[in-house]
Amino acid sequence: MSAINLEKNNFEDIVLNTDKPVLIDFWAAWCGPCRTQTPVIEELANELEGTAVVAKLNVDENPELARQFSVMSIPTLVFIKDGKVVWREAGVKKKAALLSALDSIKA
């Protein structure tokens, strides 16, 4: 399964109405580092299917959600658990770092 594309009309359903941790990749099409991050996000979406939700949110198409999460630079990666932000970092992250962050919030 590939990463879910988030937008205003599906955000609540996908992010807030789940018991699984959610990883959101805030990105934009023109962003070089975002393109570097994409393969890692897609790998995680496949590997974590059933245990976590992996999603992407285009900040140009959804500026209100980017503002809601105070996204100032991209890519910004955010883990949400039980409707609350539990981890966030800006910049390209390796798969191992994201898996480690996920392990720490699942505990």
C-alpha positions as MATLAB code, in Angstrom:
seq = 'MSAINLEKNNFEDIVLNTDKPVLIDFWAAWCGPCRTQTPVIEELANELEGTAVVAKLNVDENPELARQFSVMSIPTLVFIKDGKVVWREAGVKKKAALLSALDSIKA';
ca = [
       0.000    0.000    0.000;
       1.299    3.460   -0.758;
       1.157    6.503    1.506;
      -2.285    8.062    1.834;
      -2.734   11.539    0.374;
      -4.222   13.710    3.094;
      -6.361   16.752    2.483;
      -8.891   18.762    4.415;
     -11.848   16.501    3.579;
     -10.230   13.213    4.706;
      -7.915   14.438    7.473;
     -10.212   13.792   10.421;
     -11.220   10.338    9.202;
      -7.673    9.157    8.546;
      -5.697   10.916   11.281;
      -8.065   11.435   14.194;
     -10.342    8.402   13.886;
      -7.689    5.698   14.177;
      -6.136    3.848   17.073;
      -2.860    3.487   15.163;
       0.027    5.965   15.180;
       0.016    8.221   12.112;
       3.108    9.495   10.295;
       2.453   12.600    8.197;
       4.991   13.839    5.664;
       4.351   17.549    4.976;
       5.784   18.185    1.501;
       5.509   20.142   -1.772;
       6.117   19.131   -5.391;
       8.774   21.823   -5.940;
      10.823   20.761   -2.862;
      13.999   18.798   -3.681;
      14.487   17.392   -0.167;
      10.823   16.316   -0.190;
      11.456   14.279   -3.336;
      14.421   12.673   -1.558;
      12.165   11.752    1.389;
       9.381   10.241   -0.760;
      10.919    6.773   -1.359;
      11.450    6.324    2.386;
       7.841    7.313    3.103;
       6.559    4.886    0.461;
       8.727    2.063    1.867;
       7.357    2.708    5.340;
       3.785    2.769    4.026;
       4.306   -0.744    2.651;
       6.164   -2.100    5.684;
       3.905   -0.622    8.349;
       0.574   -1.477    6.751;
      -1.730   -2.633    9.522;
       0.399   -1.263   12.364;
       0.628    2.454   11.499;
      -0.869    4.919    9.042;
       1.594    6.616    6.695;
       0.353    9.729    4.924;
       1.530   12.688    2.864;
       0.114   16.201    2.977;
       0.908   18.666    0.198;
       1.368   22.040    1.928;
       0.628   24.030   -1.253;
      -2.750   22.330   -1.676;
      -3.586   22.336    2.053;
      -2.119   25.506    3.577;
      -4.647   25.594    6.428;
      -3.534   22.176    7.690;
       0.127   23.146    7.334;
      -0.579   26.246    9.450;
      -2.495   24.179   11.997;
       0.666   22.104   12.508;
       2.990   25.148   12.414;
       4.921   23.749    9.460;
       7.612   26.314    8.664;
       9.947   24.203    6.528;
       9.550   21.073    4.477;
       9.781   18.232    4.615;
       8.378   18.143    8.132;
       7.555   14.722    9.537;
       5.023   14.383   12.341;
       3.835   11.379   14.326;
       0.353   11.656   15.809;
      -1.003    9.242   18.387;
      -4.488    9.495   19.885;
      -5.003   12.804   18.068;
      -1.897   14.463   19.560;
       1.476   15.297   18.048;
       3.993   13.076   19.839;
       7.058   13.590   17.605;
       8.062   16.019   14.895;
      11.196   16.911   12.985;
      11.976   18.951    9.919;
      14.341   17.784    7.203;
      15.022   14.515    5.434;
      15.068   11.549    7.803;
      16.408    8.059    7.248;
      14.092    5.094    7.526;
      15.874    3.835   10.656;
      15.309    7.168   12.423;
      11.599    7.101   11.613;
      11.250    3.488   12.755;
      13.063    4.364   15.979;
      10.714    7.303   16.569;
       7.734    5.025   15.937;
       9.073    2.431   18.405;
       9.492    5.118   21.064;
       5.900    6.351   20.744;
       4.406    2.849   20.652;
       5.990    1.972   24.001;
];
